[in-house]
Amino acid sequence: MGDSNRQDERTPLLGQESSQIPQPTQYQRRSSTTKAPDAAEVPIVDCEAGSSNPNNTSRRSIGILVSLVVGMFILEAADQLVKPAMVRIYEDTICRNYYATQQHELFPTGQDVPEEKCKIAPVQTELALIRGLEPVFDAIPSFLVAIPLGMVADNPKIGRKPVFMASLFGVMCQLLWAAIVNMFPETFPIRYVWFGSIFMISGGLNLTNAMLYTMVIDVTTPLSRASTFFTIQLVGSYTPGLVMPLITSKIMENSGNWKSATYGLILASFGYIITATVPETINFQNSNEEPQPESTMDTASAEADSINSDSTTPPEKQSSWSRCKTQFNEFIESSSFVFHSPHLRILVCSLMMSMISITRAMEVLLYYASSRYSIPISKANLLNTINSAVCISVLFCLPFASAYLTGTLGMSSQRKDLLIARISVALFAIGWYIVGLAPTLPLAIVGLVVYTLGTGFSGSVRSLAASFVEPHHQARLNSFIAIMMAIGNFLGSPLLAGLYGWGVSTGNPFWYGLPFVGLGSVFAIVGFALWFKLKLPRELDGLDEVEEPEVPAR
């Protein structure tokens, strides 16, 4: 997928076209007693799947992708049942506590409080604070384990699946804990929901997403990767959002908030079982290949490593801390491409900002619309249906647009991804500005539609970032993305909550939309970086060729 096949010391990890014979890497060049195999000795391998049996591998790839999509569909449907119900449950718990302690004469302890009486500033500020700080506490353990778990996922003896399943299990445990705290408000103060962040020690939602994208990368080719991301988003993420908000709203109105949350938790358990059927993908590209002569090179390298390790302390005699420290240093050294490439940093930071928008802004929109436009949360939840309907339309068209850009216009896959990302981020900025400043609900819906038209942003930027690195570094790249998303939630979520709380405290509905004006400004900055600062690998190579004589020798 890369535009350039040139490697030098300053761009050591730029991807190469899958259709060309790979060149020896810097690790393979360590041995002076071995040589690369003759091209005639290497069996012809299906470039579409990395297998000498194209049909068999293609079927396996499709089977894995289908299982992932089905699991994602069920889990997203469960999330659509749980999230709006939990927002209303949080609000109700806070509202009851407020009236029981501050205005006991209006609603004595144990008496139901009408939802419209919960839109007052003290309740909404506390709701924004609790929901806003949850991602902050989630980010702390997620940040601590992202690098080591990324290393574990890159280990062929362990792979992606155990990390994926463990992180997903932690997310489900956190949801269950939040339900328990709200179920027994006399026993647990509402802020005890923050202790659920301890379950994020297994990786959390960001690492779950990172491993999901890594598994997809494992079983797809660079040429089809972006379209695959779009398809997975379309079927696995947004299709449930088309119908589930309607179902959730009906359940919340007719059966209560707890029924919706309970159904969601049960459905999430079923989705977890489905994803458990997905096989390991780390060795997918090589699972059907015949033994190749380059294994001699790997053996020689392994023997050299063995000799080197024999001269030092044996791994089994090292302390756990020493092994962890050694692996961490090796990870940082081998992953320096993330720190050294300003263009890769732009892409990773862009994904961080988009994650704030996806995970937190839509929830803030839920109680923002309820408060500003005086509608119940169950009705405000229908905005998710509009969002999903537009997302589906966009993601349905994106593969055709991608094919037109690469086929008819002859764009490289990288330049196509960059163009989509640039247009999408502009739509993000404009859309959120409209939402934040809209005096009426219909105009806010227009802004939401404009924002949603940029749905292709995440898939394009992920595909573009993947093209900057070698395949064996994909999990580490996605782990860094997970770290940056955790940092984004750490910083962005309380900022959105603070802006919303400050706006509500003024009593003037005009200021309720401050979080979305802030998001619009952030995406305007990201858009500037993508439009005017980001360079593709081929352009970087051209700059290297011009500037190389000017680099002083060291």
C-alpha positions in Angstrom: 0.0 0.0 0.0 2.9 2.3 0.4 3.9 4.7 -2.3 7.5 4.1 -1.8 9.7 1.0 -1.6 12.8 2.9 -0.6 14.2 2.3 2.9 16.9 4.3 4.7 18.1 4.8 8.2 15.6 7.6 8.8 12.6 5.8 7.5 13.3 2.2 8.6 9.7 1.0 8.9 7.9 2.3 5.8 5.7 -0.4 4.3 6.4 -2.0 1.0 4.1 -3.1 -1.8 2.9 -6.6 -1.2 3.3 -7.5 -4.8 7.0 -7.0 -4.8 9.7 -9.4 -3.5 10.6 -8.3 0.0 14.1 -7.0 0.6 16.2 -8.3 3.6 15.4 -6.3 6.7 18.0 -4.8 9.0 17.5 -7.8 11.3 18.2 -10.3 8.5 21.4 -8.5 7.5 23.0 -9.2 10.9 24.3 -12.6 9.7 27.2 -12.5 7.3 27.1 -16.2 6.8 23.7 -16.4 5.3 22.1 -15.1 2.2 18.6 -14.4 1.0 17.0 -17.3 -0.9 16.9 -17.3 -4.6 13.7 -16.1 -6.0 13.2 -19.4 -7.9 13.4 -21.3 -4.6 10.5 -19.4 -3.1 7.0 -20.9 -3.8 4.5 -18.7 -5.3 2.2 -17.4 -2.6 -1.2 -15.9 -3.0 -0.6 -12.2 -2.4 -4.3 -11.8 -1.4 -4.0 -13.9 1.7 -0.4 -15.0 2.0 -1.2 -18.6 1.3 -0.2 -21.1 -1.3 -3.8 -22.2 -1.4 -5.7 -19.1 -2.4 -9.2 -20.5 -2.2 -8.7 -22.1 1.2 -7.1 -19.1 2.8 -9.7 -16.7 1.3 -12.5 -18.8 2.9 -10.6 -18.8 6.2 -10.2 -15.0 6.0 -13.9 -14.5 5.2 -14.9 -16.8 8.1 -12.8 -14.9 10.6 -14.1 -11.5 9.4 -17.7 -12.8 9.5 -17.3 -14.0 13.1 -15.8 -10.7 14.1 -18.6 -8.8 12.5 -21.3 -10.9 14.1 -19.7 -10.5 17.5 -19.3 -6.8 17.0 -23.0 -6.5 15.9 -24.2 -8.2 19.0 -21.9 -6.3 21.4 -22.9 -3.0 19.7 -26.6 -3.9 20.0 -26.0 -4.6 23.7 -24.3 -1.3 24.1 -27.2 0.5 22.5 -29.5 -1.1 25.1 -27.2 -0.4 28.1 -25.8 3.1 27.5 -28.9 5.4 27.3 -30.5 3.4 30.1 -27.5 3.8 32.3 -27.4 7.5 31.7 -31.0 7.8 32.8 -30.3 5.5 35.8 -27.3 7.7 36.8 -29.4 10.8 36.5 -32.3 9.3 38.5 -29.9 8.1 41.3 -28.3 11.6 41.5 -31.7 13.3 41.3 -33.1 11.2 44.2 -30.1 11.9 46.3 -30.3 15.6 45.6 -33.9 16.0 46.6 -33.5 13.6 49.6 -30.8 15.8 51.0 -31.5 19.3 49.7 -35.3 19.5 49.2 -36.7 16.7 51.2 -40.1 18.3 51.5 -40.6 18.1 47.7 -39.7 14.4 47.1 -39.1 12.4 50.3 -36.6 9.6 50.3 -37.8 6.6 48.2 -40.3 8.6 46.2 -40.1 8.7 42.4 -38.8 12.0 40.9 -40.2 13.0 37.5 -37.5 13.2 34.9 -38.3 16.8 34.0 -37.4 17.7 37.6 -33.9 16.3 37.1 -32.8 18.9 34.5 -31.8 21.3 37.1 -28.2 22.6 37.2 -27.0 20.7 40.4 -28.1 17.3 39.0 -26.8 17.9 35.5 -23.5 19.1 36.8 -23.0 16.1 39.0 -24.1 13.8 36.1 -21.6 15.4 33.8 -18.9 15.1 36.5 -19.4 11.4 37.2 -19.8 10.4 33.6 -17.0 12.6 32.6 -14.4 11.4 35.1 -15.2 7.7 34.5 -13.0 7.6 31.3 -10.2 9.4 33.3 -10.0 6.6 35.8 -10.4 4.0 33.1 -7.5 5.5 31.3 -5.0 5.0 34.1 -4.9 1.2 34.2 -5.4 1.1 30.4 -2.4 3.3 29.9 -0.2 1.2 32.2 -1.0 -2.1 30.5 -1.3 -1.0 26.9 2.5 -1.4 26.1 3.0 -4.8 27.8 -0.2 -6.2 26.5 0.7 -5.0 23.0 4.0 -6.9 23.4 2.0 -10.0 24.5 -0.2 -9.7 21.5 2.8 -9.6 19.2 4.2 -12.8 20.7 3.4 -15.7 18.3 3.1 -18.1 21.3 0.2 -16.0 22.7 -1.2 -13.8 20.0 -4.1 -11.4 19.7 -7.1 -13.4 20.8 -6.2 -13.8 24.5 -5.6 -10.1 24.9 -8.8 -9.3 23.0 -10.9 -11.5 25.1 -9.4 -10.4 28.4 -9.9 -6.7 27.6 -13.5 -7.3 26.5 -14.2 -9.2 29.7 -12.9 -6.3 31.8 -15.3 -3.9 30.0 -18.2 -6.2 30.8 -17.2 -6.4 34.4 -17.1 -2.7 34.7 -20.7 -2.4 33.3 -21.9 -4.9 35.8 -20.2 -3.0 38.7 -21.9 0.2 37.6 -25.3 -1.5 37.6 -24.7 -2.9 41.1 -23.8 0.5 42.5 -26.9 2.1 41.1 -29.1 -0.8 42.2 -28.1 -0.3 45.8 -27.9 3.5 46.3 -28.4 3.2 50.0 -25.3 1.0 50.3 -23.0 2.5 47.6 -22.6 6.2 47.0 -23.0 7.0 43.2 -19.4 8.0 42.9 -18.4 4.4 43.8 -18.9 3.6 40.1 -15.4 5.0 39.6 -14.0 2.0 41.3 -15.1 -0.1 38.3 -12.0 1.3 36.5 -10.0 -1.4 38.2 -11.4 -3.9 35.7 -9.6 -1.9 33.0 -6.3 -3.5 34.1 -7.2 -6.1 31.4 -6.8 -3.4 28.7 -10.1 -1.7 28.5 -12.2 -0.6 25.5 -9.4 1.1 23.6 -7.2 -2.0 23.7 -10.2 -4.1 22.7 -10.6 -1.9 19.6 -6.9 -2.0 18.9 -6.8 -5.8 19.0 -9.9 -5.9 16.8 -8.2 -3.8 14.1 -5.0 -5.7 14.5 -6.9 -9.0 13.8 -8.5 -7.5 10.8 -5.1 -6.3 9.5 -3.8 -9.9 10.0 -6.3 -11.4 7.6 -6.5 -8.6 5.0 -4.3 -7.2 2.3 -3.2 -3.5 2.2 -5.2 -2.9 -0.9 -8.5 -4.1 0.7 -7.8 -3.0 4.3 -9.6 0.4 4.2 -12.7 -1.0 2.5 -12.7 -3.8 5.1 -12.6 -1.3 7.9 -15.5 0.6 6.4 -17.5 -2.6 6.0 -16.9 -3.7 9.5 -17.9 -0.3 10.8 -21.0 -0.4 8.6 -22.3 -3.9 9.6 -20.8 -4.3 13.0 -21.0 -0.9 14.5 -23.7 1.2 12.8 -26.4 -1.2 11.7 -27.4 -1.9 15.3 -27.6 1.8 15.8 -30.2 2.1 13.1 -32.8 0.0 15.0 -31.7 -0.5 18.6 -32.4 3.2 19.7 -36.0 2.7 18.7 -36.2 -0.6 20.6 -34.3 0.9 23.6 -36.6 3.9 23.7 -39.7 1.7 23.7 -38.3 -0.5 26.5 -37.3 2.5 28.6 -40.7 4.1 28.2 -42.9 1.0 28.7 -40.8 -1.3 30.9 -38.3 1.0 32.6 -34.6 1.8 32.5 -33.5 -1.3 34.4 -35.2 -3.7 31.9 -33.2 -2.1 29.0 -29.9 -2.3 31.0 -30.6 -6.0 32.0 -31.4 -7.0 28.4 -28.2 -5.3 27.3 -26.0 -7.1 29.8 -27.5 -10.5 28.8 -26.9 -9.7 25.1 -23.3 -8.6 25.8 -22.6 -12.0 27.4 -23.9 -13.8 24.3 -21.7 -11.5 22.1 -18.7 -12.4 24.2 -19.3 -16.1 23.6 -19.6 -15.5 19.8 -16.2 -13.6 19.7 -14.6 -16.5 21.6 -15.1 -18.6 18.5 -12.8 -16.5 16.4 -9.5 -18.3 15.9 -6.0 -16.8 16.5 -4.9 -14.6 13.6 -1.3 -13.7 14.4 0.1 -16.5 12.2 -2.6 -16.3 9.6 -0.4 -15.1 6.7 2.1 -17.9 7.2 -0.2 -20.7 8.4 -0.5 -22.4 5.0 2.9 -21.5 3.6 5.4 -24.3 2.8 8.8 -24.2 4.6 11.0 -21.7 2.9 14.8 -21.5 2.7 14.8 -18.2 4.6 14.1 -20.2 7.7 17.8 -20.9 7.7 18.4 -17.2 8.2 15.9 -17.2 11.1 17.6 -20.2 12.6 21.0 -18.6 12.3 19.6 -15.4 13.9 18.0 -17.5 16.7 21.3 -19.3 17.3 23.1 -16.0 17.5 20.5 -14.7 20.0 20.9 -18.0 21.9 24.6 -17.6 22.1 24.2 -14.0 23.2 21.7 -15.0 25.8 23.9 -17.8 27.1 26.6 -15.2 27.9 24.2 -13.3 30.1 21.7 -14.2 32.9 19.3 -17.0 31.7 15.8 -15.7 31.4 14.4 -18.1 33.9 16.9 -16.8 36.5 16.0 -13.2 35.9 13.5 -11.5 38.2 10.1 -10.7 36.9 10.9 -7.0 37.2 14.1 -7.4 35.2 12.3 -9.3 32.4 9.6 -6.7 32.3 12.1 -3.9 32.2 14.1 -5.6 29.4 11.0 -6.2 27.3 9.8 -2.7 27.9 13.1 -1.2 26.7 13.1 -3.5 23.7 9.6 -2.4 22.9 10.4 1.3 23.1 13.5 0.8 21.0 11.7 -1.2 18.3 8.7 1.1 18.3 10.7 4.3 18.0 9.0 4.9 14.6 6.0 6.3 16.4 8.1 8.9 18.2 10.5 9.8 15.4 7.9 10.3 12.6 6.0 13.6 13.0 3.6 12.4 10.3 2.7 9.3 12.1 2.2 11.3 15.3 -0.3 13.5 13.4 -2.3 10.5 12.4 -2.2 9.0 15.9 -3.3 12.3 17.5 -6.0 12.6 14.9 -7.4 9.2 16.0 -7.2 10.3 19.6 -9.4 13.3 18.9 -11.9 11.3 16.8 -12.2 8.8 19.7 -13.2 11.6 22.1 -15.9 12.6 19.5 -17.2 9.0 19.1 -17.2 7.8 22.6 -17.9 10.9 24.7 -19.5 13.5 22.5 -22.5 11.4 21.5 -23.2 10.7 25.2 -22.9 14.4 26.1 -25.3 15.0 23.2 -27.8 12.7 24.9 -28.2 14.8 28.0 -27.4 18.1 26.2 -30.4 17.6 23.9 -32.6 16.4 26.8 -31.8 19.6 28.8 -31.7 22.2 26.1 -34.6 21.1 24.0 -36.7 19.8 27.0 -37.1 16.2 25.8 -36.7 13.0 27.8 -33.5 11.0 27.5 -35.5 8.1 25.9 -36.5 10.5 23.1 -33.1 12.1 22.8 -31.7 8.6 22.3 -33.4 8.6 18.9 -30.7 11.0 17.7 -28.5 7.9 17.6 -30.8 6.4 14.9 -30.3 9.5 12.8 -26.5 9.2 13.4 -26.5 5.6 12.4 -28.7 6.0 9.3 -26.3 8.6 7.9 -23.3 6.5 8.9 -24.7 3.5 7.1 -25.3 5.6 4.0 -21.8 7.0 4.1 -20.1 3.7 4.7 -22.1 2.1 2.0 -20.8 4.7 -0.5 -17.2 4.8 0.7 -16.0 1.5 -0.9 -17.4 2.8 -4.2 -15.7 6.1 -3.7 -12.5 4.4 -2.8 -12.7 2.2 -6.0 -13.4 5.4 -8.1 -10.4 7.3 -6.6 -8.0 4.4 -7.0 -9.3 2.9 -10.2 -10.7 5.7 -12.3 -8.5 8.5 -11.0 -5.5 6.4 -10.4 -4.8 7.5 -6.9 -2.6 5.4 -4.7 -4.3 3.8 -1.7 -2.4 6.2 0.6 -3.4 9.3 -1.2 -7.0 8.1 -1.4 -7.1 7.5 2.4 -5.5 11.0 3.0 -8.1 12.7 0.8 -11.0 11.0 2.6 -9.5 11.9 6.0 -9.1 15.5 5.1 -12.7 15.9 3.9 -14.0 14.0 6.9 -12.2 16.1 9.5 -13.6 19.3 7.8 -17.1 17.9 8.1 -16.4 17.0 11.8 -15.5 20.6 12.6 -18.4 22.2 10.7 -20.9 19.7 12.1 -20.0 20.2 15.8 -20.0 24.0 15.4 -23.6 23.8 14.1 -24.7 21.4 17.0 -23.2 23.6 19.6 -24.7 26.8 18.4 -28.1 25.5 17.2 -31.1 27.2 19.0 -33.5 24.5 17.9 -33.5 20.7 17.7 -34.0 20.5 13.9 -30.9 22.7 13.3 -29.0 20.6 15.8 -30.0 17.5 13.8 -28.6 19.2 10.7 -25.3 19.7 12.4 -25.3 16.0 13.6 -25.9 14.9 10.0 -23.0 17.1 8.7 -20.7 15.7 11.4 -21.8 12.1 10.6 -20.9 12.6 6.9 -17.3 12.4 8.1 -17.7 8.8 9.3 -14.9 7.5 7.0 -12.3 9.4 9.0 -11.3 6.7 11.5 -11.0 3.9 8.9 -9.0 6.1 6.5 -6.5 7.3 9.2 -6.0 3.8 10.6 -5.3 2.4 7.1 -3.0 5.3 6.4 -1.1 4.9 9.7 -0.8 1.1 9.0 0.9 1.9 5.7 3.8 3.7 7.5 5.0 0.6 9.3 5.9 -3.0 8.6 3.3 -5.8 9.2 5.1 -7.2 12.2 4.8 -3.9 14.0 1.0 -3.5 13.5 0.0 -4.6 16.9 2.5 -2.3 18.5 1.3 0.6 16.4 -2.3 -0.1 17.4 -1.2 -0.3 21.0 0.2 3.2 20.7 -3.0 4.3 19.2 -4.8 2.7 22.2 -2.5 4.6 24.5 -3.2 7.9 22.8 -7.0 7.2 22.8 -6.8 6.5 26.5 -4.9 9.8 27.0 -7.5 11.5 24.8 -10.3 10.2 27.1 -8.2 11.1 30.1 -8.0 14.8 29.0 -11.0 15.2 26.7 -13.8 13.6 28.8 -13.5 15.8 31.8 -13.0 18.8 29.6 -16.3 18.1 27.8 -18.0 17.5 31.2 -16.5 20.7 32.6 -17.7 22.7 29.6 -21.2 21.2 29.8 -21.4 21.7 33.6 -20.2 25.3 33.3 -22.7 26.0 30.5 -25.6 24.5 32.5 -24.6 26.4 35.6 -25.1 29.7 33.8 -28.8 29.0 33.4 -28.6 30.3 29.8 -29.4 27.5 27.2 -27.1 29.2 24.7 -24.1 28.1 26.7 -25.2 24.5 27.0 -23.5 23.7 23.7 -20.0 24.7 24.8 -18.6 21.1 24.6 -19.5 20.9 20.9 -18.0 24.3 20.1 -14.9 23.1 21.7 -14.9 19.9 19.6 -15.3 21.9 16.5 -12.3 24.0 17.4 -10.2 20.9 18.1 -11.1 19.3 14.7 -10.3 22.6 13.0 -6.7 22.3 14.4 -6.5 18.6 13.4 -7.8 19.5 9.9 -5.0 22.1 9.5 -2.4 19.5 10.4 -3.8 16.9 7.9 -4.2 19.4 5.1 -0.9 21.3 5.4 1.5 19.3 7.5 1.1 15.6 6.7 3.4 14.1 4.1 3.1 10.7 2.5 6.1 8.3 2.4 6.9 9.0 -1.3 6.9 12.7 -0.6 9.2 12.1 2.4 11.5 10.1 0.2 11.7 13.0 -2.2 12.6 15.4 0.7 15.2 12.9 1.9 16.8 12.9 -1.5 17.0 16.7 -1.6 18.1 17.2 2.0 20.4 14.2 2.4 23.6 16.0 1.4 22.9 18.7 4.0 22.7 16.2 6.9 26.0 16.6 8.8 28.0 13.5 9.4 28.2 12.3 13.0 
